C-alpha cells in the first residue's frame, strides 16, 4: 500500500541543479502564456457564438472599447446587448468556475498526496451541493444571496474534513480508502438530494435538477461579482504555499525538518479548497472531473512543481470549462446539454485511464 499513498520523494518539482532551471522556467512561462492566450481566444469565440452570431472582430472591438481603445468595427446595439448582458457574463462565470475547480483539484492532490483526489470524485462537490440544496428546499435567506454560498461552504468543508480524517492512516492517505470513502459520501449525498427532491415543489425540483447536472446558463454580472472574492481568496494561497507543497511531497517528516508547519498548512489549504469548490458548486452546480483532468494534463507538460502547477491548473480549468460550455450549448442547438454531463463524458474515460496506469505502475492495489 505504500506505493498508493504519498508519492515518492522523486516526484518533487525542485530542479536538481542550476543547469536545468532555465529550460524549465522557459517551459513554464510558455505554458502559462500559451494557456492565457488560448483562454482569451476561446473566450472571444465563445462570446460571439450562439443563436445571434457576432463576429470575433466585433467582440474584440467591443472589449477594447470598454478598455478605452477605439479599434475595429463595433457591434450594433442588439449585438452589443446580447454580448454584454448574456454572453460575456456566462463566459466569465464559466472561466471562474473552471479556475476554481482546476486549482481546487491540484491543491487537494497535493494535500492528500495522491493523484486521484478530486472534489467530485471523493464527494466534496456532492457535499457542497447538499448544502446548497438544503437552502433551496428550506427557503432560508438569512444571509441573502450569500446564504447558498455559506451553506455550500460549510457542507463542503465538513465533507472535506471527514474524508481527510477517515482516509488517513499511519501518517498517509490511502488512495483505495479515499476512493471508497468518496463512493460512500456520494451515495449518501445522492440519497439526501433524492429525499429533498421527493418532497419539493415543481419549481424547487427544477432548481435542484440544475445543481445535480451543472450549468452556467443563468450567469449574470451580479453572480460574477459574488464569486469573485471567493475565487481571489481561495487562489491567494498559491504564492504562499506552492513551494511548501513541493516540500510536503518529500514526506511529512522531511517537510517538518525543513521548517514547514504541516498541520497548519493542511488546514489552510483544505479551507481554500473547500471555499473554491463550494463557490463553484453554488453558482454552477456539480461539475465533476475538471479538478482531476486538468492537473494531470499540466503535469504531463511541465512536471509536478506546484509553483507552476497551481496557476496553470487555474488557467487550464477555466479553459476546459469554457470549451465544455461552448460545446454544451452548440452541439445540440437549439437544445442545451447540461454542463456536468459534458465534463463527465470527457473526464470519465480519463479517470479510467488514470486508474489503469496507476495499477499497472504499482503492480496492483494490494
N, C-alpha and C positions, 0 to 999 in steps of 0.2 A: 504493500500500500504506500510505501514511501514515495515511489515514483508518481503516485497520483495526487499527492499533497502539494506542498510548496515546491515550486520549480527550483532546480539546482542553481548553484551559485554562478555557473557559466552562463545563465540566461540574463545576467545583469548587463545593462547597456553601457557601462563605463568603458571608454576606449582603452585598450591595453597600453597604448603608447601615443606619443605626440604625432608620429607619422600618420596614424590613422584618423586623426581628428579632423583635418582639413577636408578630406573627401567625405567624411561622414556629415560634417556641418554643411557642406555644399549640397549633399543629397537631401538633408533635412530641409534646407532652405528652398530647394527646388520643389520638394514635396509640398511644403506649406504654401508656397507661391502658386504652384500648379492647382492645388485644391481650391485656393481662394479665387483664382482666375476662372476655373471651371464652374465654381459655385455662382459667381456673378453672371457668367454666360448663360447657365441653365436658368437662373432666376429671371433674366431678361426674356428668354424664350418662353418660360412658363407664364410670365406676366402678360405676354401677348397672345397666348394660345387659349382658345375657347370658342364658344358659340359666336362671339363677336370678335373676330381676329383683329389684332393690332400689330402692324409690322414692328419688328425688333428695333428698327432705326427710330421709329416714333417713340417706343418705350424708353429707349436710351436717352432720346432728346428731352422727354418729359422729366426723367430723373435728373438729368443735368441742369434743366431749368430750375428745379427745386433747389439745386445746389448753387444757383446763381450764375450758371453758364448758359447763354443763349446760343445753342448749337443744334443744327439739323432741323428737319421738319417736325413740327409738333402735332400730336393727335387732335382731332376735332373734339368738340365739347362732349359728345356722347362717349367717344372712346376714352376721353380723359376721366369721365365719371366712372366708367367700368373699370378702368385701370386703377384709380386711386381708392375707390370705395369697395371694390370687390376683389380684384386680382392681387394687388400688392399686399393687403393685409393677410391674405391666405398664403402667399409666397413667404412673407416674413415669418408668419407663425409656424409654417412647416419647417423653415430653416432653424428656428429657435428650438422647436420641439426636438428635431433631429439632433441638434447640437447637444441638448440636454441629455438625451438618451445615449448618444455615442460616447460622450465623456463620462456619463454615469457607469456605462459598461466597462470602460477602461479603468476607472477608479475601483470598481468592485473587483475586477480581476486582479488588480494589484494588491488590494487589501486582503482578499481571500487567498491569494497566492495560487490560483489555478486558472487555466484558460477557458473554462466552460461556464464561469459565473456570468450572469446577465440578469438585469432586473426582471425581465419577463420569464426567463427560464426557471428561476428559483422562487418565483411567486411574489416578488416585491411589487411589480406592476399590478397584479391582481389584488394584492392587499390594499394598495393605494386606491384602486378602482372601487373597492368595497367602501372605503371611507367617503369617496365622492358620492356613491350611490346611496349611502345612508342619509346624507344631507338631502338628496333629491327625494328620497322616499318619505322622510320625516318632515320635510319642508322647513328645516331650521335655517334661519337667516341672521344669526347672532352677529356675525362679522360682515354682513352684506355680501358682496361678490367674493370676498376672501374666505367665506365660510367653507366653500367647497375645497379650496386650496389648503386651508388649515386642517380640515378633516382628512383630506387625502394625505397630507404630510404626516400627521400623527399615525395613521394606519400604516403608511409606507415605512416609517421609521420603526414602528413596533414589529412589523413583519421582518424588516432587515435585521434587527437585533435578535429576534427569535431564531431566524435561520442561521445567523452567525454563531450564536451560542450553541445551538443544537448540533450543527455540523462540525464543530470544533472539538478535537480530541487530542490530548497529549501534545499540545502546542502547535497543532497543524489542522488545516481544514481539509477533510477528505472529500474528494470530488464525488464519489458514489453517494455518500451521505448527503452531500449538498444537493445533488440532483433528486434523490428520493425525497428529501425534505421539500424541495420545490414542487414535486408532484403532489405531495400531500397538501401543501399550502394552496396550490392552485385548485385542488379538488374542494377544499373547504371554502375558499373564496367563491368558487363557482356555485357551490350549494347555497351560500349566503345570498349571492346575487339572484339565483333562481328563486329563492324563497321570497325575497322582496319583490321580484318581478311578478310572482304569482298573486300577490296581494296589492298590486299597484293599479292605478287608473290607466286608461289608454294613453293619455298624454305623458304620464310618467314612464310607461313602458317604452315609448319612442325614445325618450331621453336615455333610459337605461341601455337600450339597444345601441345607442350611439357610443356609450362608454365601452361596451363589450367589443364592438367592431372597429372603433377608432376612426376619426375623421378630423379634418381641419376646415370643413366646408362652412362652418359657422364663424369663421375668423372675422374679427373686427379690430380696429385700431385700439379700442379700449382693452381687448384681450391681450393684444401685443404689449400694451403698456403695463398690464398686470403681471405678465410672465417675465418681463424684462428684469426687475430686481431679483427675482428668484434665480434666473439664469446667471446674472452677474455675480450674485453672492455665491452660488454653487461653483462657478468657474474660478472664483478668486483664490481657491485653494491650490490651483495648478502651479503657479510660480513658487509657492511656499513649500509644497510637499512633493513635487515631482522628483527631485533628487533623492529625497528620503525614501520614496517608494523604490527607487533603484537599490538603495542600501537594504531595504527590507527583503528584497529578492535573495539576498545572501543568507537570510535566516534571522529569526528574532534575536538570538544571542549575539551574533556579529553586529547586527544593527544597533543594539543597545551599547555595545562596546565602542561603536563609532559615534555615540552621542545622540542617537535617535530615541526620543520618548515614544516608544512603540504604542503603548495603550492610548496615550493622548492623541497621537496621530490617527489611530484607528477610529476613535470616537469622532474626531473632526471630519475625517473622510467619509465615514458612514453617514453622518449628518448631512454632509454636502451631497452625497449620492442620493439619499432619501429625499432631499429638497429638490434636486434636479428631476428625479423620477416622478415625484408627486406632482410637481408643476406641469410636467409633460402630460401625465395622465389627466390632470384636472382640466386641461384645455384641449386635449386631443383623444382622450380615451386610451384604451390599451393598445399600444403599437409595439409588437414584440419583435425580437431578434435584431433590432438596429444596434443595440449595445453589444451584441455578440459578434455580428458580422464585421462591423467597421473596424474595431481594434485589431482583429486578426489580419485583415487586409493591410492595415497600416504596418503591422509588424513584419509582414512579408516584404515590404518595401524598404523600411528604414530600421528594423530591429526593435527590441523591446524597451529602449530607453524612454522613460516617462516624460522627460522634458520635451520630446518631440511627439511621443505617442498621444499624450493627453490633448494638446491643442489640435493635433492632426485628426484625432477622433472626433473632436467637436466639429471641425470643418467637414470631415467626411460624413458624419452623421447628418448634418444639415443638408449636404449634397444628396445623400441617399434618400432621405425622406422627401426632399423636394422633387427628386426624379420619380419616386414612387407615387407621390400625389399627382404629378403630371400624368403619369401612366394611368392612375386610377380614374381620372376624370376625362380621359381622352380615348382609351382603348375600346370602351363600350358606349361612347357618346350616342345619344344624349343621356343615357343612364350613367351612373357613377358607381364604381366598385369601392367598397369600404377600404380605407387605407390600411387597416390592420390585416385585411385579407391579402393585400399585395405584399406587404412586408413579410408575412408568414409564408407566403408562397416562395419568396426569394430566400428567406432565412432558414426555412425548414430543411431543404436539401443541404445547405451549407453546414447546418448543425449535425446532420448525419455524417457529413464528410469529416468534421472535427472529431466526432466520436470514433469513427473508423480509424482515423490517423492516430489518435491518442492510444487506442487499443493496440494497433499494430506496432507502435513505437515501444510501448511498455510491456508487450507480450501478454496482455490480458488484464483483467480488473482485480485479480486476487493478489 
